[in-house]
Amino acid sequence: MVTSAHDLHHPTAFSEQGFSDPYPDGIERHYWTVARNRTIHRTIQEAVSFAKPSLVVDVGCGRGITLDYLYERGMEVLGCELGRANPISTRIAPHLHFDTDAVSLPQETRRNVGVLLLLDVLEHLPSPSSFLDGLVDAFEKVHTIIVTVPARQELWSNYDEHYGHYKRYDFENACELFNPARFEIRRQSYLFRSLYWPALMLKWIGRGRATSIAAPTGAAVAVHGLMARWLELESRLLPSVVPGTSLMMVLKPKPVLT
């Protein structure tokens, strides 16, 4: 994922190869992608049911995988990406802005944005809190910010190093991602709980993770669908503190006191 370079001295721009390794064609059928897309969709629905505006902007959208899922389900979406990637589908391509810093969008567009997505973006930044402050300043009517980051430092692996992560997060250090004076936490929960122990076992035996991902084909698509359904179900039923491989936070900007 490529983030905004606004007020940063360490932009994290992926190359074309950088996008194709973790996000190859067909990745939208992978169990991890399906489960996360469904969770993000449900979370946005809960947020926009009581607040306007509802335009969703994905900052560091990559190939537009999540936006394509949301657009297909009737949401108004837009993506910004500092780098350049091959859109995951032709239908989402017109809604993706490559070589674009989110804060440089026209002011009229920014005023229509109610939801910001930062999906596996902030772990690439040395100062995520400052970055979030800059975003909320630029998007003055945003009422919901959905953040996902890799979870649990004990799962740190060659995968994190390969993709330039600074750290993995948990309930205790997640406060480093935002300024408590400017944001309140509506929701905080681990995701992908069933993947936690296998990932920890791999760490214990010293086995690294593959840094490229293969998209499922043929009969494997159905298997991935079942796995995704289970991961989504556990995200609804298990307590939020049960550890997983990802952490999701839903933030609400606080009014600026003058």
BAFI-3210 file (N, C-alpha, C; in Angstrom, 3 decimals, decimal comma, padded with zeros to 6 digits):
// residues 258
n [1|2|3|4|5|6|7|8|9|10|11|12|13|14|15|16|17|18|19|20|21|22|23|24|25|26|27|28|29|30|31|32|33|34|35|36|37|38|39|40|41|42|43|44|45|46|47|48|49|50|51|52|53|54|55|56|57|58|59|60|61|62|63|64|65|66|67|68|69|70|71|72|73|74|75|76|77|78|79|80|81|82|83|84|85|86|87|88|89|90|91|92|93|94|95|96|97|98|99|100|101|102|103|104|105|106|107|108|109|110|111|112|113|114|115|116|117|118|119|120|121|122|123|124|125|126|127|128|129|130|131|132|133|134|135|136|137|138|139|140|141|142|143|144|145|146|147|148|149|150|151|152|153|154|155|156|157|158|159|160|161|162|163|164|165|166|167|168|169|170|171|172|173|174|175|176|177|178|179|180|181|182|183|184|185|186|187|188|189|190|191|192|193|194|195|196|197|198|199|200|201|202|203|204|205|206|207|208|209|210|211|212|213|214|215|216|217|218|219|220|221|222|223|224|225|226|227|228|229|230|231|232|233|234|235|236|237|238|239|240|241|242|243|244|245|246|247|248|249|250|251|252|253|254|255|256|257|258]
n.u [000,844|000,515|001,194|000,197|002,441|002,365|003,640|005,481|008,654|009,352|008,186|006,302|006,356|005,133|006,409|005,348|005,780|005,801|003,103|001,993|003,011|001,856|-000,781|-001,973|-003,611|-006,889|-006,797|-008,908|-010,518|-009,316|-009,256|-008,515|-008,745|-011,463|-012,726|-011,826|-012,824|-015,603|-015,885|-015,054|-016,993|-019,344|-018,750|-018,613|-021,250|-022,565|-021,547|-022,345|-025,027|-026,083|-024,939|-023,878|-021,658|-021,421|-019,474|-016,815|-013,393|-010,476|-007,375|-004,268|-004,916|-003,990|-004,503|-007,184|-008,826|-010,498|-012,193|-013,430|-015,036|-016,756|-017,925|-019,323|-021,367|-022,925|-021,872|-020,591|-017,503|-013,944|-010,530|-007,149|-003,764|-000,326|001,542|001,569|-000,627|-001,982|-005,354|-007,722|-010,058|-011,954|-014,225|-013,777|-011,657|-012,087|-012,504|-010,216|-007,389|-004,324|-000,832|-001,395|-001,767|-003,796|-004,595|-004,418|-006,607|-009,412|-010,944|-013,747|-014,370|-013,179|-014,779|-017,038|-016,527|-017,129|-016,162|-013,024|-010,673|-007,960|-006,236|-004,127|-001,946|-000,825|001,197|003,406|004,515|006,671|005,657|002,738|000,669|000,956|000,463|-002,249|-003,397|-002,935|-004,545|-007,197|-007,418|-007,531|-009,803|-012,526|-015,155|-015,228|-016,464|-015,895|-013,159|-011,578|-009,275|-006,846|-004,236|-001,226|-001,133|000,128|003,213|004,734|004,398|006,049|007,852|009,805|008,160|007,075|009,414|010,125|008,083|008,402|007,392|007,005|006,266|004,224|000,891|-000,976|-003,603|-002,483|-000,328|-001,580|-002,397|-000,388|-000,909|-002,613|-003,648|-004,900|-006,204|-007,451|-008,934|-011,410|-011,933|-014,159|-014,454|-012,525|-010,771|-009,440|-008,713|-008,975|-008,558|-008,252|-005,955|-003,907|-002,534|-001,378|000,389|002,033|003,176|004,716|006,568|007,831|009,121|010,920|010,375|010,029|007,716|006,039|006,622|005,154|001,883|-000,360|-003,167|-006,328|-007,547|-009,867|-011,196|-010,237|-011,199|-013,754|-013,096|-011,633|-013,715|-015,281|-013,493|-013,249|-015,829|-015,898|-013,903|-015,061|-017,327|-016,228|-015,232|-017,508|-018,507|-016,551|-014,921|-013,562|-010,958|-009,640|-006,715|-005,522|-004,277|-004,480|-005,353|-008,184|-009,394|-011,887|-012,202|-013,258|-013,202|-012,562|-014,328|-012,775|-011,546|-011,985]
n.v [-001,180|002,229|005,248|008,612|011,251|013,589|015,941|014,093|012,475|010,081|008,529|005,699|004,174|001,718|-000,376|-001,483|-004,242|-004,527|-004,306|-006,479|-008,785|-009,189|-008,781|-010,286|-010,903|-012,099|-012,162|-011,202|-013,334|-014,715|-016,129|-014,439|-011,862|-011,815|-012,144|-009,867|-007,794|-008,166|-007,619|-004,932|-003,757|-004,261|-002,783|-000,160|000,161|000,207|002,595|004,654|004,588|006,348|008,787|011,479|013,071|010,262|009,410|007,279|007,150|005,546|005,574|005,060|002,990|000,981|-001,537|-001,196|-003,132|-003,508|-001,313|-001,982|-004,100|-002,765|-000,878|-002,483|-003,174|-000,974|001,338|004,687|005,478|006,231|006,167|006,778|006,790|006,908|005,703|003,772|001,428|-001,597|-001,541|-003,573|-004,225|-003,282|-001,818|-000,439|001,141|003,914|005,196|005,342|007,135|007,518|008,235|010,250|012,305|012,057|014,355|016,287|016,241|017,867|020,526|020,563|017,896|016,703|017,718|016,215|013,787|011,213|008,904|007,531|005,172|003,366|000,975|-001,374|000,421|002,356|001,076|001,309|003,752|006,133|008,033|007,707|008,982|011,761|011,776|011,001|013,211|015,191|014,238|014,377|017,085|017,865|016,603|017,685|016,986|014,359|011,600|009,056|006,895|004,125|001,814|-000,608|-002,704|-004,729|-007,163|-007,817|-008,022|-010,241|-011,839|-010,913|-011,069|-012,190|-011,311|-008,867|-007,343|-007,447|-005,958|-003,477|-002,729|-000,912|-001,716|-004,147|-004,085|-003,864|-003,940|-002,369|-000,756|000,525|003,099|004,678|005,147|007,278|010,590|010,983|013,281|014,179|012,171|009,677|006,310|004,283|001,614|-001,323|-004,104|-007,387|-009,181|-012,122|-014,368|-017,154|-017,514|-016,792|-018,606|-020,586|-018,824|-018,018|-020,458|-020,967|-018,945|-019,796|-022,144|-021,156|-020,717|-018,872|-016,537|-016,697|-014,177|-013,507|-013,951|-016,448|-016,470|-018,101|-020,780|-022,649|-025,478|-024,653|-022,139|-022,394|-023,569|-021,489|-019,695|-020,879|-020,771|-018,008|-017,369|-018,541|-017,023|-014,518|-015,028|-015,614|-013,125|-011,779|-013,171|-013,837|-012,502|-009,171|-008,960|-011,335|-012,593|-011,885|-011,885|-009,418|-006,021|-004,041|-000,754|001,617|004,919|008,120|011,462|014,118|017,122|020,219|022,358|025,794]
n.w [000,000|-000,776|000,754|001,672|000,948|002,200|004,389|005,212|005,457|004,597|002,336|001,175|-001,429|-003,502|-006,087|-009,398|-009,307|-006,590|-005,976|-007,351|-006,187|-003,498|-004,259|-006,579|-009,796|-009,350|-006,609|-005,230|-004,678|-002,677|000,596|002,745|001,694|000,959|003,466|004,852|003,206|003,501|006,224|006,359|004,718|006,217|008,500|007,499|006,641|009,111|010,078|008,260|008,436|010,184|009,707|007,607|005,257|002,902|001,116|000,400|000,873|000,021|001,248|-000,032|-001,815|-003,490|-005,858|-005,855|-004,685|-002,382|-002,753|-005,170|-004,358|-002,581|-004,283|-006,058|-004,434|-004,220|-003,006|-002,791|-003,927|-003,805|-004,662|-003,617|-004,542|-004,153|-005,791|-008,828|-010,123|-011,547|-012,100|-010,311|-011,593|-014,507|-013,964|-011,600|-012,174|-013,137|-010,744|-009,326|-008,295|-009,316|-008,610|-006,829|-004,047|-001,263|000,159|-001,726|-003,308|-004,945|-003,105|-003,021|-003,485|-001,231|000,795|000,588|001,630|003,879|005,058|005,726|004,635|005,843|005,131|006,135|005,989|007,810|009,219|007,674|008,085|009,699|011,439|012,188|013,626|013,177|010,471|010,364|011,651|009,702|007,640|008,689|008,968|006,323|005,367|006,264|006,933|007,599|009,346|010,133|010,478|009,303|010,274|009,557|010,675|010,763|013,364|016,696|017,919|018,492|016,330|014,398|011,359|008,494|006,491|007,344|007,368|004,680|003,442|004,518|007,086|010,128|012,687|014,457|015,781|018,886|021,418|023,380|022,337|020,249|020,581|019,668|017,065|016,706|017,766|020,899|021,702|019,481|018,341|018,960|020,029|018,500|018,075|018,571|017,573|017,216|014,201|012,123|013,860|013,852|012,448|014,044|015,895|014,128|012,771|014,856|015,536|013,255|013,593|015,941|015,110|013,416|010,758|007,832|006,242|003,070|000,665|-001,490|-002,844|-003,875|-005,945|-005,531|-007,597|-009,662|-007,948|-005,542|-005,041|-003,928|-001,490|-000,318|-000,089|001,929|004,057|004,330|005,131|007,651|008,998|008,937|010,469|012,997|013,605|014,245|016,453|018,425|021,373|021,271|022,187|021,803|020,454|017,125|013,725|012,589|013,367|013,843|013,884|014,595|014,217|015,423|014,536|016,826|017,709|016,900|019,276|019,679]
ca.u [000,000|001,262|000,559|000,423|003,738|002,113|004,294|006,301|009,958|009,613|007,080|006,452|005,738|005,352|006,563|004,341|006,033|005,405|001,666|001,595|003,396|000,801|-002,116|-002,014|-004,946|-007,626|-006,634|-010,220|-011,150|-008,544|-010,055|-008,159|-009,326|-012,922|-013,128|-011,599|-013,776|-016,915|-015,831|-015,006|-018,306|-020,281|-018,384|-019,025|-022,713|-022,930|-021,139|-023,068|-026,465|-026,531|-024,133|-023,593|-021,749|-021,100|-018,420|-015,738|-012,098|-009,449|-006,058|-003,352|-005,886|-003,390|-005,210|-008,611|-009,505|-011,608|-013,132|-014,201|-016,040|-017,735|-018,629|-020,253|-022,490|-023,670|-021,293|-019,894|-016,122|-012,843|-009,261|-005,935|-002,559|000,853|002,181|000,725|-000,877|-002,969|-006,631|-008,171|-011,143|-012,214|-015,318|-013,303|-010,564|-012,374|-012,626|-008,893|-006,524|-002,936|000,104|-002,199|-001,804|-005,201|-004,881|-004,399|-007,878|-010,113|-011,634|-015,146|-014,414|-012,845|-015,907|-018,089|-016,025|-017,543|-015,423|-011,669|-010,109|-006,499|-006,180|-002,734|-001,192|-000,100|002,392|004,515|004,894|007,385|004,859|001,340|-000,214|001,039|-000,189|-003,685|-003,758|-002,978|-005,712|-008,458|-007,433|-007,884|-011,148|-013,154|-016,461|-015,098|-017,010|-015,443|-011,886|-011,392|-007,846|-006,370|-002,781|-000,792|-001,243|000,911|004,633|005,323|004,273|006,951|008,529|010,444|007,124|007,044|010,639|010,091|007,157|008,727|006,601|007,753|005,934|002,880|000,193|-001,919|-004,475|-001,697|000,451|-002,354|-002,537|000,656|-001,406|-003,439|-003,587|-006,151|-006,871|-008,142|-009,740|-011,894|-012,085|-015,507|-014,372|-011,179|-010,950|-008,547|-009,308|-008,248|-008,125|-007,861|-004,630|-002,898|-001,690|-000,495|001,452|002,973|003,917|005,736|007,619|008,560|009,994|011,876|010,042|009,574|006,504|006,188|006,387|004,208|000,660|-000,993|-004,627|-006,933|-008,194|-010,575|-011,916|-009,715|-012,012|-014,816|-012,464|-011,344|-014,990|-015,660|-012,568|-013,620|-017,073|-015,546|-013,175|-016,026|-018,193|-015,519|-015,106|-018,781|-018,865|-015,520|-014,598|-012,627|-009,596|-008,993|-005,708|-005,553|-003,115|-004,731|-006,091|-009,012|-009,869|-012,806|-011,949|-014,117|-012,515|-013,197|-014,436|-011,629|-011,930|-011,399]
ca.v [000,000|003,458|006,244|009,989|011,791|014,895|016,169|012,937|012,415|008,665|007,957|004,261|003,921|000,404|-000,488|-002,381|-005,568|-004,492|-004,549|-007,772|-009,889|-009,487|-008,583|-010,741|-011,080|-013,158|-012,091|-010,887|-014,598|-015,295|-016,103|-013,281|-010,692|-011,891|-011,909|-008,464|-006,958|-008,276|-006,931|-003,495|-003,387|-004,241|-001,681|001,084|000,220|000,631|003,989|005,608|004,477|007,464|009,979|011,917|012,405|008,843|009,075|006,518|007,312|004,600|006,210|003,949|001,985|-000,079|-001,888|-000,935|-004,401|-003,276|-000,378|-002,713|-004,852|-001,809|-000,263|-003,489|-003,223|000,275|002,445|005,732|005,280|006,875|005,715|007,557|005,973|007,671|004,978|003,424|-000,014|-002,069|-001,712|-004,954|-004,430|-002,106|-001,006|000,432|001,975|005,355|005,732|005,290|008,266|007,146|009,368|011,287|012,443|012,247|015,715|017,182|016,182|019,152|020,780|020,170|016,446|016,381|018,082|015,200|012,514|010,897|007,745|007,293|003,847|003,235|-000,476|-001,828|001,578|003,100|000,358|001,679|005,136|006,357|008,914|007,552|009,933|013,029|011,549|011,037|014,605|015,894|013,776|014,891|018,515|018,033|016,072|018,315|016,421|012,926|011,180|007,698|006,451|002,696|001,505|-001,956|-002,833|-006,047|-007,226|-008,644|-007,961|-011,580|-012,468|-010,241|-012,049|-011,686|-010,655|-007,474|-006,699|-007,347|-004,914|-002,194|-002,391|-000,421|-002,586|-004,698|-003,377|-004,545|-003,010|-001,486|000,260|001,113|004,532|005,371|005,405|008,482|011,533|010,845|014,575|014,476|011,041|008,721|004,960|003,719|000,158|-001,876|-005,549|-008,200|-009,947|-013,330|-015,057|-018,539|-017,527|-016,357|-019,676|-021,093|-017,858|-018,072|-021,718|-020,770|-018,128|-020,609|-023,131|-020,418|-020,776|-017,582|-016,473|-016,348|-012,744|-013,356|-014,696|-017,040|-016,396|-019,426|-021,083|-023,925|-025,917|-023,942|-020,940|-022,774|-023,768|-020,150|-019,112|-021,430|-020,222|-016,611|-017,334|-018,832|-015,883|-013,444|-015,436|-015,461|-011,694|-011,355|-013,901|-013,896|-011,222|-008,368|-009,051|-012,583|-012,135|-012,277|-011,409|-008,029|-005,201|-003,029|000,321|002,582|006,175|009,274|012,722|014,965|018,526|021,060|023,431|027,091]
ca.w [000,000|-000,820|001,583|001,286|001,314|002,787|005,668|005,575|004,802|004,321|001,579|000,959|-002,723|-004,077|-007,530|-009,980|-008,767|-005,195|-005,895|-007,908|-005,292|-002,518|-004,820|-007,978|-010,365|-008,682|-005,158|-004,643|-004,283|-001,578|001,824|003,568|001,051|001,054|004,850|005,213|002,467|004,129|007,513|006,099|004,200|007,334|009,392|006,858|006,700|010,462|010,271|007,427|008,675|011,023|009,457|006,252|003,951|002,896|000,156|001,027|000,220|000,446|001,145|-000,256|-002,284|-004,287|-007,092|-005,694|-004,408|-001,453|-003,366|-006,169|-003,603|-002,057|-005,418|-006,572|-003,497|-004,255|-002,261|-003,532|-003,501|-004,511|-004,117|-003,894|-004,468|-004,575|-006,874|-009,973|-010,134|-012,505|-011,381|-010,195|-012,556|-015,338|-013,413|-010,520|-012,679|-013,171|-009,387|-008,713|-008,634|-009,108|-008,514|-006,179|-002,602|-000,901|000,613|-002,884|-004,020|-004,904|-001,839|-003,159|-003,295|000,157|001,659|000,433|002,162|005,243|005,580|005,231|004,874|005,895|005,259|006,100|005,518|008,840|009,672|006,798|008,354|010,954|012,299|011,762|014,289|012,443|009,188|010,599|011,922|008,428|006,881|009,222|008,661|004,911|005,145|007,427|007,267|007,863|010,630|010,455|009,893|009,565|010,188|009,845|010,729|011,239|014,823|017,601|017,609|018,584|015,020|013,458|010,515|007,282|005,692|007,791|006,919|003,222|003,019|005,125|008,262|011,282|013,814|014,512|016,844|019,753|022,124|024,233|021,607|019,161|020,835|018,911|015,718|016,630|018,871|021,657|021,812|018,229|017,906|019,935|019,493|018,522|018,102|018,431|017,578|016,400|013,113|011,698|015,084|013,561|011,841|015,023|016,412|013,070|012,508|015,972|015,426|012,225|014,187|016,911|014,451|012,600|009,340|007,338|005,429|001,661|000,465|-002,592|-002,573|-005,051|-005,937|-005,704|-008,870|-009,701|-006,756|-004,366|-004,808|-003,000|-000,183|000,201|000,293|003,223|005,054|004,529|005,903|009,042|009,560|009,151|011,570|014,257|013,885|014,827|017,652|019,460|022,016|020,483|022,715|021,381|019,495|015,722|012,976|012,213|014,317|013,217|014,746|014,001|014,897|015,149|014,860|017,822|017,288|017,237|020,184|019,310]
c.u [000,876|000,499|000,828|001,797|003,592|002,727|005,108|007,618|010,323|008,440|007,361|005,753|006,121|005,612|005,431|004,518|005,615|003,927|001,310|001,979|002,323|-000,609|-002,174|-003,452|-005,624|-007,555|-007,956|-010,970|-010,420|-009,316|-009,781|-008,808|-010,837|-013,388|-012,940|-012,580|-015,156|-016,955|-015,836|-016,365|-019,326|-020,005|-018,788|-020,538|-023,187|-022,635|-022,020|-024,570|-026,995|-025,778|-023,967|-022,452|-021,245|-020,068|-017,256|-014,463|-011,104|-008,088|-005,002|-004,118|-005,273|-004,135|-006,721|-009,427|-010,698|-012,644|-013,999|-015,333|-017,142|-018,569|-019,674|-021,499|-023,144|-023,096|-020,599|-018,451|-015,136|-011,554|-008,114|-004,718|-001,373|001,571|001,214|000,613|-001,900|-004,292|-007,099|-009,313|-011,341|-013,300|-014,835|-012,245|-010,895|-012,425|-011,288|-008,038|-005,087|-002,044|-000,564|-002,108|-003,247|-005,520|-004,861|-005,669|-008,567|-010,900|-013,103|-015,325|-014,179|-014,001|-017,048|-017,697|-016,464|-016,720|-014,056|-011,255|-008,595|-006,218|-004,759|-001,839|-000,282|001,147|003,617|005,110|005,643|006,591|003,387|000,401|-000,216|000,344|-001,711|-004,174|-003,889|-004,185|-007,003|-008,555|-007,922|-009,301|-012,032|-014,484|-016,408|-015,619|-016,507|-014,130|-011,684|-009,938|-007,647|-004,851|-002,432|-000,740|-000,189|002,382|005,298|005,212|005,204|007,766|009,220|009,444|007,040|008,272|010,612|009,228|007,297|007,843|007,509|007,500|004,564|002,218|-000,722|-002,751|-003,676|-000,975|-000,303|-002,545|-001,464|000,189|-002,160|-003,251|-004,903|-006,903|-007,715|-009,073|-010,237|-012,098|-013,534|-015,460|-012,929|-011,288|-009,859|-009,366|-008,424|-007,672|-007,623|-006,464|-003,519|-001,968|-000,848|000,662|002,496|003,795|005,023|006,896|008,479|009,527|010,966|011,610|009,467|008,307|006,857|005,854|005,564|003,037|000,078|-002,500|-005,214|-007,574|-008,943|-011,323|-011,458|-010,528|-013,114|-014,266|-012,167|-012,631|-015,455|-014,777|-012,916|-014,875|-016,793|-014,857|-014,108|-016,923|-017,492|-015,331|-016,375|-018,987|-017,837|-015,298|-013,491|-011,182|-008,909|-008,005|-005,896|-004,353|-003,273|-005,502|-006,888|-009,460|-010,816|-012,687|-012,948|-013,347|-013,299|-013,300|-013,224|-012,114|-011,230|-011,508]
c.v [001,226|004,520|007,637|010,439|013,143|014,976|014,971|012,998|010,978|008,067|006,498|003,867|002,541|000,550|-001,349|-003,793|-005,649|-004,723|-005,966|-008,938|-010,181|-009,416|-008,999|-010,767|-012,271|-013,113|-011,768|-012,146|-015,285|-015,129|-014,869|-012,021|-010,672|-011,559|-010,450|-007,555|-006,983|-007,521|-005,419|-003,008|-003,274|-003,061|-000,334|001,233|000,693|002,107|004,962|005,531|005,659|008,758|010,226|012,931|010,966|008,446|008,432|006,704|006,345|005,240|005,112|002,751|000,850|-000,297|-001,660|-002,165|-004,209|-002,348|-001,058|-003,494|-003,911|-001,188|-001,216|-003,581|-001,870|001,442|003,431|005,759|006,042|006,400|006,610|006,682|006,788|007,016|004,738|001,905|-000,337|-002,293|-003,158|-005,257|-003,145|-001,223|-000,055|001,412|003,472|006,003|005,743|006,445|007,884|008,389|010,545|011,185|012,771|013,683|016,716|017,084|017,538|019,313|020,359|018,676|016,087|016,691|017,067|013,850|012,340|009,795|007,668|005,869|003,943|001,766|-000,971|-000,774|002,143|002,391|000,672|003,038|005,283|007,198|008,831|008,574|011,283|012,923|011,632|012,455|015,388|015,505|014,405|016,398|018,752|017,583|016,486|017,706|014,909|012,610|009,807|007,409|004,997|002,346|000,011|-001,952|-004,266|-006,048|-008,140|-008,735|-009,336|-012,349|-011,855|-011,268|-011,371|-010,961|-009,180|-006,723|-006,468|-006,178|-003,609|-001,776|-001,856|-001,281|-003,207|-004,153|-004,287|-003,498|-001,979|-000,396|000,896|002,613|005,336|005,749|006,725|009,326|011,453|012,164|014,879|013,365|010,244|007,373|004,537|002,204|-000,252|-003,388|-006,223|-008,914|-011,159|-014,082|-016,468|-018,631|-017,222|-017,489|-020,339|-020,144|-017,882|-019,347|-021,603|-019,941|-018,956|-021,583|-022,470|-020,469|-019,434|-017,693|-016,198|-014,870|-012,468|-014,297|-015,216|-016,942|-017,781|-019,574|-022,402|-024,227|-025,180|-022,701|-021,237|-022,972|-022,414|-019,454|-019,593|-020,883|-018,768|-016,490|-017,596|-017,636|-014,707|-013,771|-015,239|-013,992|-011,130|-011,932|-013,866|-012,526|-010,488|-008,536|-010,367|-012,257|-012,701|-011,697|-009,984|-007,339|-004,170|-002,019|001,198|003,855|007,238|010,534|013,512|016,396|019,311|022,213|024,726|028,078]
c.w [000,000|-000,058|001,059|001,751|001,991|004,179|006,129|004,823|004,460|003,562|001,274|-000,322|-003,232|-005,571|-008,063|-009,431|-007,311|-005,004|-006,338|-007,013|-004,248|-003,089|-006,288|-008,498|-009,696|-007,170|-004,476|-004,233|-003,125|-000,264|002,673|003,008|001,189|002,466|005,239|004,499|003,109|005,463|007,326|005,607|005,340|008,266|008,807|006,911|008,068|010,674|009,506|007,635|009,485|010,728|007,962|006,318|004,007|001,840|000,905|000,213|000,850|000,180|001,077|-000,774|-003,087|-005,588|-006,998|-005,347|-003,482|-002,064|-004,417|-005,499|-003,115|-003,174|-005,985|-005,694|-003,281|-003,494|-003,196|-003,040|-004,384|-003,856|-004,521|-003,646|-004,974|-005,741|-008,023|-010,028|-011,213|-011,778|-011,403|-011,148|-013,357|-014,735|-012,324|-011,011|-012,693|-011,796|-008,653|-009,219|-008,292|-009,154|-007,818|-004,665|-002,216|-000,519|-000,531|-003,717|-003,958|-003,608|-001,884|-002,956|-001,839|001,108|001,586|001,026|003,610|005,880|004,915|005,598|004,846|006,186|005,046|005,462|006,615|009,343|008,828|007,145|009,671|011,939|011,913|012,389|013,572|011,092|009,327|010,886|010,621|007,593|007,384|009,040|007,231|004,607|006,321|007,835|007,514|009,259|011,060|009,733|010,300|009,267|010,404|009,773|011,112|012,767|015,443|017,186|017,691|017,272|013,984|012,675|009,345|006,381|006,054|007,298|005,407|002,763|003,788|006,277|009,365|012,517|013,577|015,779|017,650|020,491|022,925|023,434|020,448|019,342|020,103|017,505|015,598|017,892|019,652|021,821|020,585|017,769|019,093|019,258|019,624|018,701|017,903|018,550|016,750|015,326|012,813|012,903|014,805|012,956|012,845|015,446|015,330|012,767|013,621|015,936|014,385|012,770|015,138|016,241|013,479|011,116|008,887|006,512|003,969|001,487|-000,790|-002,325|-003,878|-004,909|-006,173|-007,082|-008,742|-008,421|-005,506|-004,049|-003,800|-001,590|000,467|000,637|001,650|004,335|005,367|005,375|007,384|009,698|009,826|010,342|012,907|014,615|014,505|016,225|018,770|020,093|021,268|020,927|022,361|020,274|018,096|015,014|012,476|013,320|013,528|014,259|013,949|014,843|014,484|015,489|015,899|017,293|017,750|018,088|019,783|020,458]
res [m|v|t|s|a|h|d|l|h|h|p|t|a|f|s|e|q|g|f|s|d|p|y|p|d|g|i|e|r|h|y|w|t|v|a|r|n|r|t|i|h|r|t|i|q|e|a|v|s|f|a|k|p|s|l|v|v|d|v|g|c|g|r|g|i|t|l|d|y|l|y|e|r|g|m|e|v|l|g|c|e|l|g|r|a|n|p|i|s|t|r|i|a|p|h|l|h|f|d|t|d|a|v|s|l|p|q|e|t|r|r|n|v|g|v|l|l|l|l|d|v|l|e|h|l|p|s|p|s|s|f|l|d|g|l|v|d|a|f|e|k|v|h|t|i|i|v|t|v|p|a|r|q|e|l|w|s|n|y|d|e|h|y|g|h|y|k|r|y|d|f|e|n|a|c|e|l|f|n|p|a|r|f|e|i|r|r|q|s|y|l|f|r|s|l|y|w|p|a|l|m|l|k|w|i|g|r|g|r|a|t|s|i|a|a|p|t|g|a|a|v|a|v|h|g|l|m|a|r|w|l|e|l|e|s|r|l|l|p|s|v|v|p|g|t|s|l|m|m|v|l|k|p|k|p|v|l|t]
***
